[in-house]
Amino acid sequence: MKNVNLKPFVNVTKTYKGILIRKHTTKVRKTN
C-alpha cells in the first residue's frame, strides 16, 4: 500500500527537480 501511494509522489518530485535543473541551466547559459 505504501509503495503504491509513494510512486506517483516520487514521479512528481522527479519531474519538478528536472524542471528546476532545466531552469537553472538556462539561467547559467544566459549569464555566460
PDBQT receptor file of N, H, CA, C and O in Angstrom, charges set to zero:
ATOM      1  N   MET A   1       0.842  -1.207   0.000  1.00  0.00    +0.000 N 
ATOM      2  CA  MET A   1       0.000   0.000   0.000  1.00  0.00    +0.000 C 
ATOM      3  C   MET A   1       0.877   1.256   0.000  1.00  0.00    +0.000 C 
ATOM      4  O   MET A   1       0.618   2.195  -0.753  1.00  0.00    +0.000 OA
ATOM      5  N   LYS A   2       1.901   1.273   0.834  1.00  0.00    +0.000 N 
ATOM      6  H   LYS A   2       2.111   0.510   1.446  1.00  0.00    +0.000 HD
ATOM      7  CA  LYS A   2       2.747   2.474   0.927  1.00  0.00    +0.000 C 
ATOM      8  C   LYS A   2       3.438   2.753  -0.410  1.00  0.00    +0.000 C 
ATOM      9  O   LYS A   2       3.491   3.898  -0.860  1.00  0.00    +0.000 OA
ATOM     10  N   ASN A   3       3.969   1.696  -1.044  1.00  0.00    +0.000 N 
ATOM     11  H   ASN A   3       3.926   0.766  -0.679  1.00  0.00    +0.000 HD
ATOM     12  CA  ASN A   3       4.667   1.882  -2.315  1.00  0.00    +0.000 C 
ATOM     13  C   ASN A   3       3.723   2.450  -3.374  1.00  0.00    +0.000 C 
ATOM     14  O   ASN A   3       4.107   3.326  -4.150  1.00  0.00    +0.000 OA
ATOM     15  N   VAL A   4       2.490   1.948  -3.401  1.00  0.00    +0.000 N 
ATOM     16  H   VAL A   4       2.178   1.236  -2.771  1.00  0.00    +0.000 HD
ATOM     17  CA  VAL A   4       1.523   2.420  -4.407  1.00  0.00    +0.000 C 
ATOM     18  C   VAL A   4       1.255   3.913  -4.205  1.00  0.00    +0.000 C 
ATOM     19  O   VAL A   4       1.121   4.655  -5.177  1.00  0.00    +0.000 OA
ATOM     20  N   ASN A   5       1.178   4.350  -2.955  1.00  0.00    +0.000 N 
ATOM     21  H   ASN A   5       1.287   3.747  -2.165  1.00  0.00    +0.000 HD
ATOM     22  CA  ASN A   5       0.894   5.763  -2.680  1.00  0.00    +0.000 C 
ATOM     23  C   ASN A   5       2.116   6.643  -2.947  1.00  0.00    +0.000 C 
ATOM     24  O   ASN A   5       1.975   7.797  -3.353  1.00  0.00    +0.000 OA
ATOM     25  N   LEU A   6       3.306   6.103  -2.719  1.00  0.00    +0.000 N 
ATOM     26  H   LEU A   6       3.420   5.166  -2.389  1.00  0.00    +0.000 HD
ATOM     27  CA  LEU A   6       4.514   6.921  -2.857  1.00  0.00    +0.000 C 
ATOM     28  C   LEU A   6       4.973   7.046  -4.309  1.00  0.00    +0.000 C 
ATOM     29  O   LEU A   6       5.576   8.053  -4.679  1.00  0.00    +0.000 OA
ATOM     30  N   LYS A   7       4.694   6.032  -5.136  1.00  0.00    +0.000 N 
ATOM     31  H   LYS A   7       4.204   5.214  -4.835  1.00  0.00    +0.000 HD
ATOM     32  CA  LYS A   7       5.212   6.050  -6.517  1.00  0.00    +0.000 C 
ATOM     33  C   LYS A   7       4.834   7.328  -7.269  1.00  0.00    +0.000 C 
ATOM     34  O   LYS A   7       5.727   7.989  -7.799  1.00  0.00    +0.000 OA
ATOM     35  N   PRO A   8       3.553   7.707  -7.339  1.00  0.00    +0.000 N 
ATOM     36  CA  PRO A   8       3.205   8.941  -8.069  1.00  0.00    +0.000 C 
ATOM     37  C   PRO A   8       3.870  10.163  -7.465  1.00  0.00    +0.000 C 
ATOM     38  O   PRO A   8       4.278  11.069  -8.192  1.00  0.00    +0.000 OA
ATOM     39  N   PHE A   9       3.985  10.201  -6.143  1.00  0.00    +0.000 N 
ATOM     40  H   PHE A   9       3.653   9.465  -5.553  1.00  0.00    +0.000 HD
ATOM     41  CA  PHE A   9       4.623  11.352  -5.480  1.00  0.00    +0.000 C 
ATOM     42  C   PHE A   9       6.086  11.452  -5.889  1.00  0.00    +0.000 C 
ATOM     43  O   PHE A   9       6.590  12.545  -6.148  1.00  0.00    +0.000 OA
ATOM     44  N   VAL A  10       6.770  10.307  -5.947  1.00  0.00    +0.000 N 
ATOM     45  H   VAL A  10       6.361   9.419  -5.736  1.00  0.00    +0.000 HD
ATOM     46  CA  VAL A  10       8.188  10.294  -6.342  1.00  0.00    +0.000 C 
ATOM     47  C   VAL A  10       8.319  10.788  -7.776  1.00  0.00    +0.000 C 
ATOM     48  O   VAL A  10       9.236  11.547  -8.092  1.00  0.00    +0.000 OA
ATOM     49  N   ASN A  11       7.400  10.360  -8.650  1.00  0.00    +0.000 N 
ATOM     50  H   ASN A  11       6.655   9.744  -8.394  1.00  0.00    +0.000 HD
ATOM     51  CA  ASN A  11       7.447  10.800 -10.051  1.00  0.00    +0.000 C 
ATOM     52  C   ASN A  11       7.281  12.313 -10.130  1.00  0.00    +0.000 C 
ATOM     53  O   ASN A  11       7.978  12.974 -10.899  1.00  0.00    +0.000 OA
ATOM     54  N   VAL A  12       6.367  12.861  -9.345  1.00  0.00    +0.000 N 
ATOM     55  H   VAL A  12       5.800  12.324  -8.720  1.00  0.00    +0.000 HD
ATOM     56  CA  VAL A  12       6.127  14.314  -9.364  1.00  0.00    +0.000 C 
ATOM     57  C   VAL A  12       7.377  15.050  -8.895  1.00  0.00    +0.000 C 
ATOM     58  O   VAL A  12       7.770  16.048  -9.500  1.00  0.00    +0.000 OA
ATOM     59  N   THR A  13       8.005  14.568  -7.823  1.00  0.00    +0.000 N 
ATOM     60  H   THR A  13       7.686  13.757  -7.332  1.00  0.00    +0.000 HD
ATOM     61  CA  THR A  13       9.200  15.245  -7.313  1.00  0.00    +0.000 C 
ATOM     62  C   THR A  13      10.316  15.165  -8.342  1.00  0.00    +0.000 C 
ATOM     63  O   THR A  13      11.066  16.125  -8.522  1.00  0.00    +0.000 OA
ATOM     64  N   LYS A  14      10.434  14.014  -9.025  1.00  0.00    +0.000 N 
ATOM     65  H   LYS A  14       9.825  13.235  -8.879  1.00  0.00    +0.000 HD
ATOM     66  CA  LYS A  14      11.491  13.856 -10.043  1.00  0.00    +0.000 C 
ATOM     67  C   LYS A  14      11.286  14.861 -11.167  1.00  0.00    +0.000 C 
ATOM     68  O   LYS A  14      12.232  15.526 -11.589  1.00  0.00    +0.000 OA
ATOM     69  N   THR A  15      10.044  14.976 -11.657  1.00  0.00    +0.000 N 
ATOM     70  H   THR A  15       9.275  14.436 -11.314  1.00  0.00    +0.000 HD
ATOM     71  CA  THR A  15       9.771  15.903 -12.759  1.00  0.00    +0.000 C 
ATOM     72  C   THR A  15       9.996  17.340 -12.281  1.00  0.00    +0.000 C 
ATOM     73  O   THR A  15      10.543  18.156 -13.022  1.00  0.00    +0.000 OA
ATOM     74  N   TYR A  16       9.579  17.656 -11.049  1.00  0.00    +0.000 N 
ATOM     75  H   TYR A  16       9.135  16.993 -10.447  1.00  0.00    +0.000 HD
ATOM     76  CA  TYR A  16       9.768  19.007 -10.508  1.00  0.00    +0.000 C 
ATOM     77  C   TYR A  16      11.251  19.339 -10.426  1.00  0.00    +0.000 C 
ATOM     78  O   TYR A  16      11.663  20.445 -10.776  1.00  0.00    +0.000 OA
ATOM     79  N   LYS A  17      12.058  18.378  -9.961  1.00  0.00    +0.000 N 
ATOM     80  H   LYS A  17      11.723  17.479  -9.676  1.00  0.00    +0.000 HD
ATOM     81  CA  LYS A  17      13.509  18.599  -9.866  1.00  0.00    +0.000 C 
ATOM     82  C   LYS A  17      14.082  18.808 -11.260  1.00  0.00    +0.000 C 
ATOM     83  O   LYS A  17      14.935  19.672 -11.463  1.00  0.00    +0.000 OA
ATOM     84  N   GLY A  18      13.610  18.014 -12.225  1.00  0.00    +0.000 N 
ATOM     85  H   GLY A  18      12.917  17.312 -12.061  1.00  0.00    +0.000 HD
ATOM     86  CA  GLY A  18      14.090  18.144 -13.602  1.00  0.00    +0.000 C 
ATOM     87  C   GLY A  18      13.782  19.530 -14.145  1.00  0.00    +0.000 C 
ATOM     88  O   GLY A  18      14.621  20.134 -14.813  1.00  0.00    +0.000 OA
ATOM     89  N   ILE A  19      12.586  20.043 -13.866  1.00  0.00    +0.000 N 
ATOM     90  H   ILE A  19      11.904  19.553 -13.323  1.00  0.00    +0.000 HD
ATOM     91  CA  ILE A  19      12.205  21.383 -14.342  1.00  0.00    +0.000 C 
ATOM     92  C   ILE A  19      13.101  22.429 -13.691  1.00  0.00    +0.000 C 
ATOM     93  O   ILE A  19      13.562  23.354 -14.360  1.00  0.00    +0.000 OA
ATOM     94  N   LEU A  20      13.354  22.288 -12.381  1.00  0.00    +0.000 N 
ATOM     95  H   LEU A  20      12.980  21.536 -11.838  1.00  0.00    +0.000 HD
ATOM     96  CA  LEU A  20      14.210  23.253 -11.680  1.00  0.00    +0.000 C 
ATOM     97  C   LEU A  20      15.613  23.234 -12.266  1.00  0.00    +0.000 C 
ATOM     98  O   LEU A  20      16.213  24.288 -12.479  1.00  0.00    +0.000 OA
ATOM     99  N   ILE A  21      16.143  22.034 -12.529  1.00  0.00    +0.000 N 
ATOM    100  H   ILE A  21      15.656  21.178 -12.356  1.00  0.00    +0.000 HD
ATOM    101  CA  ILE A  21      17.502  21.919 -13.084  1.00  0.00    +0.000 C 
ATOM    102  C   ILE A  21      17.539  22.572 -14.462  1.00  0.00    +0.000 C 
ATOM    103  O   ILE A  21      18.494  23.276 -14.791  1.00  0.00    +0.000 OA
ATOM    104  N   ARG A  22      16.495  22.340 -15.275  1.00  0.00    +0.000 N 
ATOM    105  H   ARG A  22      15.719  21.768 -15.008  1.00  0.00    +0.000 HD
ATOM    106  CA  ARG A  22      16.462  22.936 -16.623  1.00  0.00    +0.000 C 
ATOM    107  C   ARG A  22      16.461  24.450 -16.515  1.00  0.00    +0.000 C 
ATOM    108  O   ARG A  22      17.193  25.121 -17.242  1.00  0.00    +0.000 OA
ATOM    109  N   LYS A  23      15.648  24.999 -15.615  1.00  0.00    +0.000 N 
ATOM    110  H   LYS A  23      15.053  24.453 -15.025  1.00  0.00    +0.000 HD
ATOM    111  CA  LYS A  23      15.592  26.460 -15.444  1.00  0.00    +0.000 C 
ATOM    112  C   LYS A  23      16.959  26.973 -15.011  1.00  0.00    +0.000 C 
ATOM    113  O   LYS A  23      17.421  27.998 -15.513  1.00  0.00    +0.000 OA
ATOM    114  N   HIS A  24      17.605  26.280 -14.094  1.00  0.00    +0.000 N 
ATOM    115  H   HIS A  24      17.229  25.447 -13.687  1.00  0.00    +0.000 HD
ATOM    116  CA  HIS A  24      18.916  26.705 -13.588  1.00  0.00    +0.000 C 
ATOM    117  C   HIS A  24      19.945  26.686 -14.710  1.00  0.00    +0.000 C 
ATOM    118  O   HIS A  24      20.736  27.620 -14.838  1.00  0.00    +0.000 OA
ATOM    119  N   THR A  25      19.944  25.628 -15.528  1.00  0.00    +0.000 N 
ATOM    120  H   THR A  25      19.301  24.869 -15.423  1.00  0.00    +0.000 HD
ATOM    121  CA  THR A  25      20.926  25.528 -16.616  1.00  0.00    +0.000 C 
ATOM    122  C   THR A  25      20.690  26.640 -17.627  1.00  0.00    +0.000 C 
ATOM    123  O   THR A  25      21.649  27.219 -18.138  1.00  0.00    +0.000 OA
ATOM    124  N   THR A  26      19.432  26.950 -17.926  1.00  0.00    +0.000 N 
ATOM    125  H   THR A  26      18.653  26.480 -17.511  1.00  0.00    +0.000 HD
ATOM    126  CA  THR A  26      19.152  28.011 -18.893  1.00  0.00    +0.000 C 
ATOM    127  C   THR A  26      19.623  29.351 -18.336  1.00  0.00    +0.000 C 
ATOM    128  O   THR A  26      20.148  30.178 -19.082  1.00  0.00    +0.000 OA
ATOM    129  N   LYS A  27      19.444  29.575 -17.046  1.00  0.00    +0.000 N 
ATOM    130  H   LYS A  27      19.017  28.904 -16.439  1.00  0.00    +0.000 HD
ATOM    131  CA  LYS A  27      19.903  30.826 -16.418  1.00  0.00    +0.000 C 
ATOM    132  C   LYS A  27      21.417  30.922 -16.520  1.00  0.00    +0.000 C 
ATOM    133  O   LYS A  27      21.949  31.980 -16.858  1.00  0.00    +0.000 OA
ATOM    134  N   VAL A  28      22.115  29.831 -16.232  1.00  0.00    +0.000 N 
ATOM    135  H   VAL A  28      21.683  28.972 -15.957  1.00  0.00    +0.000 HD
ATOM    136  CA  VAL A  28      23.585  29.838 -16.280  1.00  0.00    +0.000 C 
ATOM    137  C   VAL A  28      24.045  30.114 -17.708  1.00  0.00    +0.000 C 
ATOM    138  O   VAL A  28      24.995  30.869 -17.915  1.00  0.00    +0.000 OA
ATOM    139  N   ARG A  29      23.385  29.514 -18.691  1.00  0.00    +0.000 N 
ATOM    140  H   ARG A  29      22.614  28.901 -18.523  1.00  0.00    +0.000 HD
ATOM    141  CA  ARG A  29      23.771  29.723 -20.093  1.00  0.00    +0.000 C 
ATOM    142  C   ARG A  29      23.566  31.181 -20.484  1.00  0.00    +0.000 C 
ATOM    143  O   ARG A  29      24.385  31.754 -21.202  1.00  0.00    +0.000 OA
ATOM    144  N   LYS A  30      22.480  31.782 -20.016  1.00  0.00    +0.000 N 
ATOM    145  H   LYS A  30      21.814  31.317 -19.432  1.00  0.00    +0.000 HD
ATOM    146  CA  LYS A  30      22.197  33.188 -20.357  1.00  0.00    +0.000 C 
ATOM    147  C   LYS A  30      23.275  34.100 -19.773  1.00  0.00    +0.000 C 
ATOM    148  O   LYS A  30      23.735  35.025 -20.442  1.00  0.00    +0.000 OA
ATOM    149  N   THR A  31      23.680  33.840 -18.522  1.00  0.00    +0.000 N 
ATOM    150  H   THR A  31      23.306  33.088 -17.979  1.00  0.00    +0.000 HD
ATOM    151  CA  THR A  31      24.686  34.695 -17.885  1.00  0.00    +0.000 C 
ATOM    152  C   THR A  31      26.021  34.536 -18.603  1.00  0.00    +0.000 C 
ATOM    153  O   THR A  31      26.762  35.505 -18.766  1.00  0.00    +0.000 OA
ATOM    154  N   ASN A  32      26.329  33.301 -19.036  1.00  0.00    +0.000 N 
ATOM    155  H   ASN A  32      25.727  32.513 -18.904  1.00  0.00    +0.000 HD
ATOM    156  CA  ASN A  32      27.592  33.068 -19.731  1.00  0.00    +0.000 C 
ATOM    157  C   ASN A  32      27.474  33.588 -21.156  1.00  0.00    +0.000 C 
ATOM    158  O   ASN A  32      28.428  33.495 -21.928  1.00  0.00    +0.000 OA
TER     159      ASN A  32
